[in-house]
């Protein structure tokens, strides 16, 4: 990059791309994120898009956004953005509230005609004044400049306009001193089968970058600090892809082939799509006719000796409840992934919540205990998919893995594990050498039954949904036997607590208050506790990945503090879960059910209110 005098160095920045659903904001944001991750920055993203297939162009309901925080130490996408890209008035109106007063708004001024303002329901011809924007406004004729750059390309006007997002990407890359090689490589990969489209986008990318040089007298270039990273190979990965890769890794480490029976549902579909690409790794991914077919096919695959999984969201989990009961009584390994979204019913399909927790814990008939685990970040989806698979295979039980739309669609920089870093998974497989086989003969310590793959000599058996005799596995309606089997299945799950990691606390000197979270709220809660501690209000922090059973040291941790505050994106389900286990504890609650993740600022404000007993 040519040396400039107007350069600032920042420890982190937040950029928000916004425009119509068809303006390519997700692509521009993803490329900027990947380029930044490749330079050694920590990243955290928040794709925010409407549920409509395509709202009217230029309307408020059709605005799509992508926010990314980039820096040396990043745990959230940020409450507010330093730079807001607005491709039209509707995007500006919907996102101006996220722009810092000292920030920069880059707008495509070509899209701010009178008709555009009216579509966005502005009442004056001065949108920036009407919104009360205090930030610097950079009016860029993006449409005009994109047309000029591609004037001799031979492309039609519609195709040219599709490249506007890449012009803006080039400008933002200049603004934050991002070299274009990484972005160009990503464009080459995306349009590998359309070389003319790649050449056009590469040219527009350079045009946006060069335009930045022409305005450097009024806008500062920023260099972003990079933190110390563990040596290795890194990639930017979203939560759904990480979940799919975690299942593949578990298959490799267990020696069990992977089967996914699933049905498309927002926001979990990407897991099915990713695994469908992995035939080269022996993955069998089947799109079934419905959610029930998805779980039933997975149960059949589990009986046949596979690491079996099914992916869904809240409405699909409801449909899978009967199949889950069958897997519980048959004691077959199965991973059910629920990428949570706003409800009830079809609710808010593209928005995030944590409102499926009670359904995961209790949403089956009869006594049907199931381990429940939760991922906390996009990269942690890999770890917890691996862990869910390990628990399912080693303890012969279905397991529910809770993710959510925020971390499922969001992304972070991830270090790819080196060979040998992942532990082995050891299913309790029965072999001919073990002698006679009884389906429900159990290990004395874990209460786990042996797993006989069909075709194993001497291990012929049947499984089904009717109650089994404790000793023989034959069908039994004896009341005492049933009570014994119910108690045994329950105790088997409880004993898993001895084989999961103990709960860890990020303590603060002098803290008598513990902030508690679970799942995808990790980054916001950790940041809130750290900022409050730095400001003189010490707050310890504990985050749960294991919900049922709870880690074995949970009681000791919680009782070490005078005040417990549980923050979650529902009406208090995890707080209720803890309260029923530890009724002596006084638990305060921070709840949000708006289809949006927490803001760090609102968590801090609510903690202060609780500490003041308001």
C-alpha positions in Angstrom: 0.0 0.0 0.0 1.2 3.5 -0.8 2.3 5.3 2.3 -0.2 7.9 3.7 0.1 10.3 6.5 -3.6 10.0 7.5 -3.4 6.5 9.1 -4.8 5.3 12.5 -4.0 2.1 14.4 -6.9 0.5 16.2 -7.2 -2.6 18.5 -10.5 -3.5 16.8 -13.1 -2.2 14.4 -16.7 -3.1 13.6 -18.1 -2.9 10.1 -21.7 -3.4 9.2 -22.7 -4.0 5.5 -26.4 -3.3 4.7 -28.6 -3.2 1.7 -31.4 -5.0 -0.1 -31.6 -8.8 0.2 -30.2 -9.1 -3.3 -27.3 -6.6 -2.9 -24.8 -9.2 -1.8 -24.1 -7.9 1.7 -23.6 -11.4 3.1 -21.0 -12.1 0.4 -19.1 -8.8 0.9 -19.1 -9.3 4.6 -17.9 -12.9 4.4 -15.0 -12.0 2.1 -13.9 -9.1 4.3 -14.1 -11.5 7.3 -12.1 -14.2 5.6 -9.4 -11.7 4.5 -9.1 -10.4 8.0 -8.9 -13.8 9.5 -6.2 -14.7 7.1 -4.2 -11.7 8.3 -4.2 -13.0 11.9 -7.2 -11.0 13.2 -9.8 -12.4 15.5 -13.2 -12.1 14.0 -16.8 -12.4 15.1 -19.8 -12.0 12.7 -23.5 -11.5 12.8 -25.4 -12.1 9.6 -28.9 -10.5 10.0 -31.3 -11.0 7.2 -35.1 -11.0 6.7 -37.3 -14.1 6.6 -39.0 -13.0 3.4 -37.8 -14.7 0.2 -37.6 -11.3 -1.5 -39.3 -8.2 0.0 -40.1 -5.3 -2.3 -36.8 -3.6 -3.5 -35.9 -0.6 -1.4 -38.4 -1.4 1.4 -37.6 -1.5 5.1 -38.6 -5.1 5.5 -36.1 -6.2 2.8 -33.0 -4.9 4.4 -30.2 -7.5 4.9 -27.2 -6.9 7.1 -23.8 -8.4 8.0 -21.8 -7.1 10.9 -18.2 -8.2 11.7 -15.9 -7.2 14.5 -12.2 -7.5 13.6 -9.2 -7.1 16.0 -6.7 -8.5 18.4 -9.2 -9.7 21.0 -12.8 -10.1 19.8 -15.6 -12.1 21.4 -18.7 -10.4 19.9 -19.7 -8.7 16.6 -20.0 -5.5 18.6 -22.9 -3.4 19.9 -22.2 -0.5 17.5 -20.3 -0.2 14.3 -17.4 2.1 13.4 -18.3 1.9 9.7 -21.8 1.5 8.3 -22.2 0.6 4.6 -25.7 1.5 3.4 -26.5 0.7 -0.2 -29.9 2.5 -0.1 -32.0 4.7 2.2 -33.9 1.7 3.7 -30.6 0.2 4.8 -29.5 3.5 6.3 -32.8 3.9 8.2 -32.8 0.4 9.6 -29.1 0.5 10.7 -28.3 4.1 11.6 -29.0 3.2 15.2 -26.0 0.9 15.2 -23.5 3.6 14.0 -21.2 5.1 16.6 -21.4 9.0 16.7 -17.7 9.1 15.8 -18.1 6.5 13.0 -18.3 6.6 9.2 -21.3 6.0 7.1 -20.5 5.0 3.5 -23.6 5.4 1.3 -24.3 4.7 -2.4 -25.6 8.2 -3.1 -26.9 7.1 -6.5 -29.6 5.2 -4.6 -30.8 8.2 -2.6 -33.2 9.6 -5.2 -36.6 10.9 -4.2 -38.3 7.7 -5.1 -35.8 5.7 -3.0 -36.4 7.9 0.0 -40.2 7.5 -0.2 -39.9 3.7 -0.4 -37.9 3.9 2.9 -40.7 6.1 4.4 -38.5 9.2 4.8 -40.7 12.3 5.2 -38.0 14.8 4.0 -35.4 15.0 1.3 -32.6 15.1 4.0 -32.3 11.6 5.3 -29.1 12.1 7.3 -30.6 15.1 9.1 -33.9 13.4 9.6 -32.1 10.4 11.3 -30.0 12.8 13.4 -26.7 11.1 12.3 -23.7 12.6 14.0 -21.1 10.4 12.2 -19.1 11.3 9.1 -21.1 10.7 5.9 -19.1 9.6 2.8 -21.3 9.9 -0.2 -20.0 7.6 -2.9 -21.6 7.2 -6.4 -21.2 3.4 -6.2 -23.6 2.6 -9.0 -22.1 5.2 -11.4 -18.5 4.1 -10.6 -19.4 0.4 -11.0 -20.9 1.1 -14.4 -17.9 3.1 -15.5 -15.5 0.3 -14.4 -17.4 -2.3 -16.4 -18.4 -0.1 -19.4 -16.4 -2.2 -21.8 -17.2 -5.6 -20.2 -20.1 -6.4 -22.5 -22.3 -7.2 -19.5 -25.9 -6.1 -19.3 -27.0 -3.5 -16.8 -28.5 -6.0 -14.4 -25.3 -8.0 -14.2 -23.2 -4.9 -13.8 -25.4 -3.7 -10.8 -24.8 -7.1 -9.1 -21.1 -6.1 -8.8 -21.8 -2.9 -6.6 -21.2 -4.9 -3.4 -17.7 -5.8 -4.6 -16.9 -2.1 -5.3 -17.8 -1.3 -1.8 -15.8 -4.3 -0.5 -12.8 -2.9 -2.3 -13.3 0.5 -0.7 -13.6 -1.1 2.8 -10.5 -3.2 2.1 -8.6 0.1 1.4 -10.1 1.7 4.5 -8.8 -1.0 6.8 -5.5 -1.7 4.9 -6.6 -5.2 3.7 -4.6 -6.4 0.7 -6.7 -7.4 -2.3 -5.0 -10.8 -2.9 -7.1 -12.7 -0.4 -10.4 -11.1 -1.6 -9.4 -11.8 -5.3 -8.7 -15.4 -4.4 -12.1 -15.9 -2.8 -13.8 -14.3 -5.9 -11.8 -16.6 -8.2 -13.0 -19.6 -6.2 -16.6 -18.5 -6.1 -16.8 -17.8 -9.8 -14.5 -20.6 -10.9 -17.0 -21.7 -13.5 -17.7 -18.2 -14.7 -14.4 -16.6 -15.6 -16.0 -13.5 -17.2 -18.0 -12.8 -13.9 -14.8 -13.2 -11.9 -12.9 -10.8 -14.2 -15.6 -8.2 -13.8 -15.7 -8.5 -10.0 -11.9 -8.4 -9.7 -11.9 -5.2 -11.8 -14.6 -3.6 -9.7 -12.8 -4.7 -6.5 -9.7 -2.9 -7.7 -11.8 0.2 -8.7 -13.3 0.4 -5.2 -9.8 0.1 -3.6 -8.4 2.8 -5.9 -11.3 5.1 -5.2 -10.3 5.0 -1.6 -6.9 6.4 -2.5 -8.6 9.3 -4.2 -10.5 10.2 -1.0 -7.8 9.6 1.5 -7.6 13.3 2.3 -11.0 13.1 4.0 -11.1 9.6 5.3 -8.4 7.9 7.4 -6.9 4.5 6.6 -7.0 2.3 9.7 -4.6 -0.5 10.6 -6.0 -3.2 12.9 -3.9 -4.8 15.6 -3.5 -8.5 15.5 -3.2 -10.6 18.7 -0.9 -13.5 19.5 -2.3 -16.7 18.0 -1.3 -20.3 18.6 0.7 -21.6 15.6 -1.2 -23.5 13.1 -3.5 -23.3 10.1 -6.5 -21.0 10.5 -9.7 -20.6 8.5 -12.8 -18.5 8.9 -15.7 -20.9 9.7 -19.4 -20.5 10.5 -21.1 -22.6 13.2 -23.1 -24.8 10.9 -20.1 -25.8 8.9 -18.1 -26.4 12.1 -20.9 -28.6 13.4 -20.7 -30.7 10.2 -16.9 -31.0 10.5 -17.2 -32.0 14.2 -19.4 -34.9 13.2 -16.9 -36.0 10.5 -14.1 -35.8 13.0 -16.0 -37.9 15.5 -16.7 -40.5 12.8 -13.0 -40.6 12.1 -12.0 -40.9 15.8 -14.6 -43.6 16.5 -14.2 -45.7 13.4 -18.0 -45.5 12.8 -19.2 -44.3 9.4 -21.3 -41.1 9.6 -24.9 -41.0 8.5 -27.1 -37.9 8.5 -30.8 -38.2 7.9 -32.3 -34.7 7.7 -34.9 -32.3 6.3 -34.1 -28.7 5.2 -35.1 -26.1 7.8 -33.8 -22.6 8.5 -31.3 -22.0 10.1 -29.9 -25.6 10.1 -30.0 -26.5 6.4 -26.3 -25.7 5.9 -25.3 -28.7 8.0 -27.1 -31.0 5.6 -25.7 -29.2 2.6 -22.1 -29.4 4.0 -22.3 -33.1 4.8 -23.8 -33.8 1.4 -20.5 -32.6 -0.1 -18.4 -35.1 1.9 -18.9 -38.4 0.1 -15.1 -38.3 -0.3 -14.9 -38.9 3.4 -17.5 -41.7 3.4 -20.4 -39.5 4.7 -23.9 -40.6 3.9 -26.2 -37.6 3.9 -29.8 -38.2 2.9 -32.5 -35.5 2.6 -35.6 -37.3 3.8 -39.3 -36.5 3.0 -39.9 -34.8 6.4 -38.5 -34.4 9.9 -39.9 -37.7 11.1 -38.3 -39.5 8.2 -35.0 -37.8 9.1 -34.8 -39.1 12.6 -36.2 -42.6 11.8 -33.6 -43.1 9.1 -30.9 -42.0 11.5 -32.2 -44.5 14.1 -32.0 -47.3 11.5 -28.5 -46.2 10.6 -27.5 -46.3 14.3 -28.9 -49.8 14.8 -26.7 -50.7 11.8 -23.6 -49.4 13.4 -23.2 -45.9 12.2 -22.6 -42.6 14.0 -26.1 -41.3 13.2 -27.2 -37.7 13.3 -30.2 -35.6 12.3 -30.3 -31.8 12.1 -33.2 -29.4 12.6 -34.5 -26.4 14.3 -37.3 -26.0 17.0 -40.3 -27.0 14.9 -38.5 -30.0 13.6 -37.4 -31.0 17.1 -41.0 -31.2 18.1 -41.7 -33.6 15.2 -38.8 -35.7 16.2 -39.9 -36.2 19.8 -41.5 -39.7 19.2 -38.4 -40.9 17.4 -36.3 -39.6 20.3 -38.3 -41.7 22.7 -37.6 -44.8 20.6 -33.9 -44.1 20.7 -34.1 -43.6 24.5 -35.8 -47.0 25.2 -33.7 -48.8 22.6 -30.5 -47.1 24.0 -29.0 -46.3 20.6 -26.4 -43.6 19.9 -27.9 -40.7 18.1 -27.0 -37.0 17.8 -29.9 -34.5 17.3 -28.7 -31.0 16.4 -31.2 -28.2 17.1 -30.1 -24.8 15.6 -32.6 -22.7 17.6 -34.6 -19.9 16.2 -37.4 -17.6 17.3 -40.8 -19.2 17.9 -43.3 -20.4 18.7 -44.5 -22.3 15.6 -42.7 -20.9 12.6 -42.1 -17.7 14.5 -39.0 -15.9 13.4 -37.2 -18.3 11.1 -34.0 -16.2 10.5 -33.7 -14.8 14.1 -32.0 -16.2 17.1 -33.3 -17.3 20.5 -32.6 -19.9 23.2 -36.2 -21.0 23.7 -35.9 -24.7 22.9 -34.1 -25.6 26.2 -37.1 -27.1 28.0 -38.2 -28.9 24.8 -34.7 -30.5 24.7 -34.8 -31.5 28.4 -38.4 -32.6 28.7 -40.1 -32.7 25.3 -40.9 -36.4 25.1 -43.5 -38.7 26.7 -42.7 -40.9 29.6 -39.4 -40.8 31.5 -37.0 -40.1 28.7 -33.7 -38.6 30.0 -31.4 -37.4 27.3 -28.0 -35.7 27.6 -28.2 -32.1 26.4 -25.1 -30.0 25.4 -24.8 -26.6 23.9 -22.2 -24.8 21.7 -21.1 -21.4 22.7 -19.3 -19.9 19.6 -19.2 -20.7 15.9 -15.9 -22.5 16.4 -17.1 -24.2 19.5 -19.8 -25.9 17.3 -17.0 -28.2 16.1 -16.0 -29.1 19.7 -19.5 -29.7 20.9 -20.5 -31.7 17.8 -17.5 -33.9 18.5 -18.5 -34.1 22.2 -22.1 -34.9 21.5 -21.0 -37.7 19.3 -18.6 -39.0 21.9 -21.2 -39.0 24.6 -23.7 -40.7 22.3 -21.3 -43.4 21.1 -19.6 -44.1 24.4 -22.8 -44.0 26.5 -25.3 -45.6 24.0 -27.8 -42.8 24.2 -29.3 -40.1 22.0 -27.8 -36.6 22.7 -29.3 -33.2 21.8 -26.8 -30.5 20.7 -28.2 -27.0 21.0 -26.8 -24.4 18.7 -28.7 -21.2 17.5 -29.0 -18.9 14.5 -26.5 -16.4 15.9 -23.6 -18.8 16.1 -24.9 -21.2 13.4 -24.7 -18.4 10.8 -22.0 -16.4 12.5 -18.3 -17.1 12.0 -15.0 -16.9 13.7 -11.3 -17.6 13.0 -10.7 -21.3 13.7 -7.5 -23.2 14.1 -7.7 -26.5 12.3 -6.7 -29.3 14.7 -3.4 -31.1 13.9 -3.4 -34.9 13.4 -3.3 -36.6 16.8 -4.8 -33.7 18.8 -8.3 -35.1 18.9 -9.0 -37.9 21.4 -10.2 -41.4 20.4 -13.8 -42.2 20.8 -14.4 -45.8 22.1 -17.9 -47.2 21.5 -18.7 -50.3 23.6 -18.8 -52.6 20.6 -19.6 -56.3 21.2 -17.4 -58.8 19.4 -17.7 -62.6 18.9 -14.9 -63.0 21.4 -17.0 -61.5 24.2 -19.2 -64.6 24.2 -22.9 -64.6 24.7 -24.7 -61.4 24.0 -27.6 -59.9 26.0 -28.9 -56.5 24.6 -29.2 -54.9 28.0 -26.3 -56.4 29.9 -24.6 -53.4 31.4 -21.2 -52.2 32.5 -21.3 -52.1 36.3 -19.7 -48.6 36.5 -21.4 -46.7 33.6 -24.6 -48.8 33.2 -23.9 -48.7 29.4 -25.1 -51.6 27.4 -23.0 -53.3 24.7 -23.5 -52.4 21.0 -23.8 -55.4 18.7 -23.6 -54.5 15.0 -26.0 -56.6 12.9 -24.2 -59.6 11.5 -22.0 -60.2 14.6 -22.1 -64.0 15.1 -23.9 -65.0 18.2 -25.4 -61.5 18.8 -28.7 -61.8 17.1 -31.2 -59.5 18.9 -34.2 -57.3 18.4 -34.8 -53.7 19.7 -38.1 -51.8 19.8 -40.3 -49.3 21.6 -41.8 -51.7 24.1 -40.3 -52.1 27.6 -37.5 -54.7 28.0 -36.7 -57.2 30.7 -33.7 -56.0 32.6 -31.9 -59.4 32.4 -32.9 -60.9 29.0 -34.0 -57.9 26.8 -37.3 -59.7 26.1 -40.5 -57.7 26.0 -41.8 -57.2 29.6 -44.9 -55.5 31.1 -43.9 -56.4 34.7 -44.4 -53.2 36.8 -41.4 -53.7 39.0 -39.1 -54.4 36.0 -40.4 -51.2 34.3 -39.6 -49.1 37.4 -36.2 -50.7 37.5 -35.5 -49.9 33.8 -36.7 -46.3 34.2 -34.4 -45.8 37.2 -31.5 -47.4 35.4 -31.9 -45.3 32.2 -32.0 -42.2 34.4 -29.0 -43.1 36.5 -27.0 -44.0 33.3 -27.4 -40.4 32.1 -26.6 -39.0 35.5 -23.3 -40.9 35.7 -22.2 -39.1 32.5 -21.4 -36.1 34.8 -18.3 -38.0 35.8 -17.0 -38.1 32.2 -17.5 -34.5 31.1 -15.3 -31.5 31.9 -15.7 -29.7 35.2 -17.2 -26.2 35.1 -14.6 -23.4 34.8 -14.9 -19.9 36.1 -13.3 -16.7 34.9 -12.9 -15.2 38.3 -12.3 -11.6 39.2 -10.5 -10.5 42.4 -13.0 -9.6 45.0 -16.1 -10.8 43.1 -19.1 -11.9 45.0 -21.3 -12.0 42.0 -21.2 -14.7 39.4 -22.7 -14.1 35.9 -23.9 -17.4 34.4 -24.7 -18.1 30.8 -25.1 -21.1 28.4 -24.9 -21.6 24.6 -24.4 -18.8 22.1 -24.4 -15.9 24.6 -20.8 -16.6 25.6 -19.1 -13.7 23.8 -21.5 -11.0 25.0 -21.5 -12.2 28.6 -17.8 -12.7 28.9 -17.2 -9.2 27.5 -19.8 -7.7 29.8 -18.2 -9.3 32.9 -14.7 -8.3 31.8 -15.7 -4.6 31.1 -17.5 -4.3 34.4 -14.5 -5.8 36.3 -12.2 -3.3 34.5 -14.5 -0.5 35.5 -14.3 -1.4 39.2 -17.3 -3.8 39.6 -15.7 -7.3 39.8 -18.0 -9.9 38.2 -17.0 -13.5 37.9 -18.2 -15.5 34.8 -19.2 -19.2 34.3 -20.5 -20.5 31.0 -22.3 -23.9 30.6 -21.8 -26.2 27.6 -23.1 -29.2 29.4 -26.8 -28.8 30.5 -27.9 -32.4 31.3 -26.2 -33.7 33.3 -24.6 -30.6 34.8 -20.9 -30.7 35.5 -20.1 -32.5 38.7 -18.7 -29.3 40.4 -21.6 -27.1 39.6 -23.0 -26.9 43.1 -19.6 -26.0 44.6 -19.1 -23.2 42.0 -22.5 -21.6 42.4 -22.4 -21.7 46.2 -19.1 -20.0 46.3 -20.8 -16.6 45.3 -23.3 -14.5 47.2 -25.2 -13.6 44.1 -26.0 -15.6 40.9 -27.2 -13.8 37.7 -28.3 -16.0 34.8 -28.6 -14.3 31.4 -30.3 -16.0 28.5 -32.3 -15.4 25.4 -35.6 -16.7 26.7 -37.8 -16.2 29.7 -35.5 -17.9 32.2 -35.4 -21.6 31.3 -31.8 -22.3 32.4 -32.3 -20.3 35.6 -35.3 -22.5 36.3 -33.2 -25.6 35.6 -30.5 -24.5 38.0 -33.1 -23.5 40.6 -34.8 -26.9 40.5 -31.4 -28.6 41.2 -30.3 -26.1 43.8 -33.4 -24.6 45.4 -31.4 -22.9 48.2 -29.7 -20.5 45.7 -31.1 -17.0 45.0 -30.9 -16.5 41.3 -31.4 -13.2 39.5 -32.3 -13.2 35.8 -31.5 -11.2 32.7 -33.8 -12.2 29.8 -34.3 -11.1 26.2 -36.7 -12.5 23.7 -36.5 -10.2 20.7 -34.9 -12.5 18.1 -31.6 -10.6 18.5 -28.5 -11.5 20.5 -27.6 -9.6 23.6 -25.8 -6.2 23.4 -22.9 -6.0 25.9 -24.2 -2.6 27.0 -27.7 -3.9 27.9 -26.2 -6.8 29.9 -23.9 -4.4 31.8 -26.8 -2.0 32.5 -29.0 -4.8 33.8 -26.3 -6.2 36.0 -25.8 -2.8 37.6 -29.6 -2.6 38.2 -29.6 -6.0 39.9 -26.6 -5.1 42.1 -28.5 -2.0 43.2 -31.5 -4.2 43.9 -33.7 -2.4 41.3 
